[in-house]
């Protein structure tokens, strides 16, 4: 292999053709292990052409003929590799520099780095850098996955305090074991000496042992009299990590300072009681809040705690014989989102759900709460948690609001058991069938009422609520009734179709377009009345099936009114100029042709057919 590579390097002057040849050689499993040989040569020859190839096939491990892996030792090829590393530094090729340095300072056995050699090289390079800009370059070159030790961190910080961000990025990871948390007191003292509180408290939160943190914050609670200063000090020292027992310390803080520490507790409540294995902590804090009469803390803790703690709080409120006004107030404060995750462009919220029996108990006493604040907490799930008893209660009571709310949620759940476990009883599918029977009876008795109720259900379905519409329609009787089997019923109430057009779910919008495309005079008139919205479907991003359904609705609108047909025809011709390669242009041309068939006066001179039949007949007669 080495001889073949060497012959190619000598015989092929064209770099691009040479790259093609070596790409053929790289299929051999021996090839990556020869990176020390071909890497420096290709990089020196033309780094622009060969750099992607080098990074794709780079390796410091080799497979000998017997088939076992072995590390290629840097020292065995130091002359070539050191020159390659220097060339990469000259070109500021940071990605390649990091890989080469990991090779140079690799551990003698197994994977990973030789921490001692790596840290020594880091400190020497950082001290040798003459300017802050060069020191920043050094840190960038050593910025790979590794963990610093305190002596190395101290030496870097003594050279330049600007290294603090790098130090925090490479602190030791304590993991699940609290005993691995060891505070870097020497570095912390240096940071405090120069008033670098940002570094000090970042080290504190990541490395401070839990026992020391507990003693210190309890001492602060006894020492600091100002509540604002105390809460700020507690937040600065709030530990970060896994399996940290906050609850005992928080309870001691409350016993010493009462509501003075409430801002800190509320801000860190998810850390204190949230997550797995925090049931006991949540129960202790809830019991303390009940004892003190702090119902704001009680409700916030119940929402932040695991679901069974939330349900226990609701159940206790219903079972303790409280006056109705008090029970209502406590249920109101329990309602809402438990926690949120927010990123640029997307956000997620977690809401606890009530089980069926508990929801029925609340509904029997406070039906308006299930219709209002607690509505979020009665959401069925595909894994089997449903509300058949609540559906029965609401149907018996004639509660259309609760029925429509539950129907909107059941209409989006796929019954997976029908595909994978057909013999297993599926409570979700059965409840969806019950709801389908209920709404079908309304459709058969009063189509107008069905149109209003169904539109109310469908417009409550949020965007991205369904991901496999075909499977949903195959397994869910309610979805099949609303999306497939009742199209003409919506025409009884034109306002319901307009609501569907403006729905947030793409399948609901597609349903509206299919209704407007029906061969019915009411559908044609309604499509013409909503042409302003329909014209937007020609230009906005849409799924292919939805766009084709909108095309059919536009044809119906053109049938109803000549002026509308002219508008649709003009806008369709404009859409032909769109650069989107995935746009269904053949179908768009078909739309234009269908409109011209309905409104031939819109055709241009070139589009009008020439018929010679009459002239030929005259010639035959003569």
MOLINFEN-V384500 format. One record per residue. N is the residue number from 0. PSI is psi in radians with two decimals (* if undefined). Layout:
BEGIN
n,psi
N,PSI
N,PSI
END
This chain:
BEGIN
n,psi
0,-0.73
1,-0.74
2,-0.69
3,-0.74
4,-0.74
5,-0.71
6,-0.70
7,-0.76
8,-0.63
9,-0.59
10,-0.26
11,1.81
12,-0.43
13,2.16
14,-0.68
15,-0.67
16,-0.59
17,-0.71
18,-0.72
19,-0.69
20,-0.77
21,-0.44
22,-0.50
23,-0.58
24,-0.44
25,-0.15
26,-0.37
27,2.27
28,-0.30
29,-0.40
30,-0.85
31,-0.56
32,-0.18
33,0.39
34,-0.66
35,-0.40
36,-0.95
37,-0.42
38,-0.96
39,-0.63
40,-0.79
41,-0.67
42,-0.72
43,-0.55
44,-0.87
45,1.64
46,-0.48
47,-0.75
48,-0.71
49,-0.18
50,-0.81
51,-0.69
52,-0.72
53,-0.81
54,-0.56
55,-0.54
56,0.21
57,2.41
58,2.48
59,0.39
60,2.52
61,2.68
62,1.80
63,3.12
64,-0.50
65,-0.17
66,-0.03
67,2.60
68,2.56
69,2.57
70,2.41
71,2.06
72,2.29
73,-0.74
74,-0.46
75,-0.36
76,0.62
77,-0.65
78,-0.84
79,-0.75
80,-0.63
81,-0.70
82,-0.66
83,-0.73
84,-0.71
85,-0.68
86,-0.68
87,-0.66
88,-0.67
89,-0.66
90,0.04
91,0.75
92,1.46
93,-0.71
94,-0.79
95,-0.64
96,-0.79
97,-0.73
98,-0.74
99,-0.66
100,-0.61
101,-0.60
102,-0.77
103,-0.68
104,0.54
105,2.67
106,2.62
107,-0.55
108,2.57
109,-2.72
110,3.10
111,-2.99
112,2.71
113,1.74
114,-0.69
115,-0.88
116,-0.70
117,-0.85
118,-0.67
119,-0.79
120,-0.67
121,-0.84
122,-0.76
123,-0.79
124,-0.65
125,-0.70
126,-0.60
127,-0.30
128,2.23
129,-0.43
130,2.82
131,-0.63
132,-0.73
133,-0.64
134,-0.64
135,-0.65
136,-0.72
137,-0.80
138,-0.63
139,-0.67
140,-0.51
141,0.13
142,1.25
143,-3.08
144,1.96
145,2.95
146,2.28
147,2.79
148,2.88
149,-0.77
150,-0.73
151,-0.76
152,-0.69
153,-0.79
154,-0.71
155,-0.74
156,-0.58
157,-0.56
158,-0.81
159,2.16
160,-0.24
161,-0.16
162,0.03
163,-0.68
164,-0.68
165,-0.71
166,-0.78
167,-0.52
168,-0.41
169,0.59
170,2.74
171,2.57
172,2.05
173,-0.50
174,-2.50
175,-0.13
176,2.00
177,-0.47
178,-0.31
179,-0.12
180,2.01
181,2.06
182,2.38
183,1.48
184,-0.64
185,-0.82
186,-0.67
187,-0.67
188,-0.69
189,-0.77
190,-0.74
191,-0.57
192,-0.55
193,0.28
194,0.55
195,1.31
196,-0.47
197,-0.84
198,-0.74
199,-0.85
200,-0.49
201,-0.73
202,-0.73
203,-0.87
204,-0.57
205,-0.51
206,-0.33
207,2.26
208,2.60
209,-0.69
210,-0.75
211,-0.71
212,-0.75
213,-0.82
214,-0.69
215,-0.78
216,-0.57
217,-0.60
218,-0.70
219,-0.66
220,-0.54
221,-0.41
222,-0.76
223,2.11
224,-0.46
225,2.11
226,-0.67
227,-0.81
228,-0.65
229,-0.80
230,-0.65
231,-0.70
232,-0.68
233,-0.71
234,-0.67
235,-0.53
236,0.17
237,2.07
238,2.60
239,2.36
240,-2.94
241,2.60
242,0.71
243,2.22
244,1.63
245,-0.54
246,-0.79
247,-0.71
248,-0.72
249,-0.73
250,-0.70
251,-0.67
252,-0.73
253,-0.71
254,-0.52
255,-0.67
256,-0.08
257,-2.38
258,-0.07
259,-0.55
260,0.19
261,-0.68
262,-0.72
263,-0.77
264,-0.76
265,-0.65
266,-0.57
267,0.39
268,-0.63
269,-0.69
270,-0.60
271,-0.78
272,-0.14
273,2.92
274,3.09
275,2.59
276,0.30
277,0.36
278,-0.80
279,-0.71
280,-0.76
281,-0.73
282,-0.70
283,-0.73
284,-0.66
285,-0.73
286,-0.71
287,-0.75
288,-0.68
289,-0.73
290,-0.71
291,-0.24
292,0.44
293,1.46
294,-0.36
295,-0.77
296,-0.66
297,-0.85
298,-0.70
299,-0.68
300,-0.73
301,-0.64
302,-0.66
303,-0.36
304,3.01
305,2.86
306,-0.71
307,-0.49
308,-0.71
309,-0.80
310,-0.63
311,-0.66
312,-0.72
313,-0.77
314,-0.70
315,-0.64
316,-0.64
317,-0.42
318,-0.17
319,0.09
320,0.59
321,2.69
322,2.52
323,-0.69
324,-0.69
325,-0.78
326,-0.71
327,-0.75
328,-0.73
329,-0.63
330,-0.61
331,-0.75
332,-0.30
333,-0.34
334,2.58
335,-3.10
336,2.44
337,-0.68
338,2.86
339,2.60
340,2.12
341,2.26
342,2.92
343,2.05
344,-0.13
345,2.55
346,2.57
347,2.51
348,2.45
349,2.31
350,2.24
351,2.56
352,2.59
353,2.58
354,2.97
355,-0.79
356,-0.73
357,-0.70
358,-0.69
359,-0.68
360,-0.75
361,-0.72
362,-0.66
363,-0.52
364,-0.68
365,1.26
366,-0.52
367,-0.45
368,-0.64
369,-0.59
370,-0.36
371,-1.80
372,-0.61
373,0.16
374,-0.61
375,-0.42
376,0.17
377,0.98
378,2.08
379,2.74
380,2.68
381,-0.39
382,0.13
383,-0.12
384,1.84
385,-2.97
386,1.02
387,-0.65
388,-0.69
389,-0.65
390,-0.75
391,-0.76
392,-0.80
393,-0.65
394,-0.71
395,-0.67
396,-0.09
397,0.56
398,1.60
399,-0.55
400,-0.83
401,-0.69
402,-0.76
403,-0.65
404,-0.83
405,-0.66
406,-0.68
407,-0.51
408,-0.66
409,-0.46
410,-0.05
411,0.07
412,2.16
413,2.34
414,1.65
415,-0.44
416,-0.50
417,-0.41
418,-0.62
419,-0.48
420,1.20
421,-0.39
422,-0.20
423,2.43
424,2.27
425,1.81
426,-0.65
427,-0.82
428,-0.66
429,-0.72
430,-0.66
431,-0.67
432,-0.70
433,-0.78
434,-0.67
435,-0.73
436,-0.71
437,-0.85
438,-0.53
439,-0.62
440,-0.68
441,-0.72
442,-0.72
443,-0.51
444,-0.69
445,1.59
446,-0.61
447,-0.77
448,-0.68
449,-0.72
450,-0.77
451,-0.78
452,-0.74
453,-0.70
454,-0.65
455,-0.66
456,-0.89
457,-0.63
458,-0.17
459,-0.12
460,2.09
461,2.94
462,2.56
463,0.44
464,-0.38
465,2.50
466,-0.19
467,1.41
468,-0.63
469,-0.78
470,-0.60
471,-0.79
472,-0.51
473,-0.47
474,-0.19
475,1.93
476,-0.66
477,-0.79
478,-0.69
479,-0.69
480,-0.77
481,-0.66
482,-0.34
483,-0.77
484,0.05
485,0.60
486,-0.85
487,-0.33
488,-0.51
489,-0.39
490,-0.23
491,-0.45
492,1.73
493,-0.59
494,-0.54
495,-0.65
496,-0.69
497,-0.65
498,-0.70
499,-0.65
500,-0.63
501,0.20
502,2.76
503,-0.32
504,2.34
505,-0.57
506,-0.51
507,-0.74
508,-0.71
509,-0.65
510,-0.75
511,-0.74
512,-0.66
513,-0.63
514,-0.75
515,-0.31
516,0.04
517,2.57
518,1.22
519,2.41
520,-0.62
521,-0.69
522,-0.69
523,-0.75
524,-0.72
525,-0.66
526,-0.69
527,-0.66
528,-0.47
529,0.47
530,-0.49
531,-0.69
532,-0.70
533,-0.61
534,-0.50
535,-0.41
536,-0.29
537,-0.46
538,-0.45
539,2.72
540,2.23
541,2.74
542,2.65
543,-0.84
544,-0.69
545,-0.70
546,-0.69
547,-0.64
548,-0.65
549,-0.62
550,-0.76
551,-0.67
552,-0.64
553,-0.64
554,-0.73
555,-0.69
556,-0.67
557,-0.54
558,-0.55
559,-0.56
560,2.35
561,-0.73
562,-0.68
563,-0.72
564,-0.67
565,-0.70
566,-0.79
567,-0.72
568,-0.78
569,-0.74
570,-0.60
571,-0.67
572,-0.61
573,-0.64
574,-0.37
575,-0.37
576,-0.05
577,2.42
578,-0.05
579,2.08
580,-0.40
581,0.02
582,2.36
583,1.32
584,-0.71
585,-0.71
586,-0.58
587,-0.73
588,-0.68
589,-0.66
590,-0.79
591,-0.73
592,-0.70
593,-0.66
594,-0.71
595,-0.55
596,-0.59
597,-0.73
598,1.35
599,-0.34
600,-0.26
601,-0.19
602,2.54
603,3.00
604,-0.64
605,-0.36
606,-0.15
607,2.29
608,2.53
609,2.16
610,2.13
611,0.21
612,-0.74
613,-0.77
614,-0.72
615,-0.65
616,-0.68
617,-0.68
618,-0.67
619,-0.65
620,-0.65
621,*
END
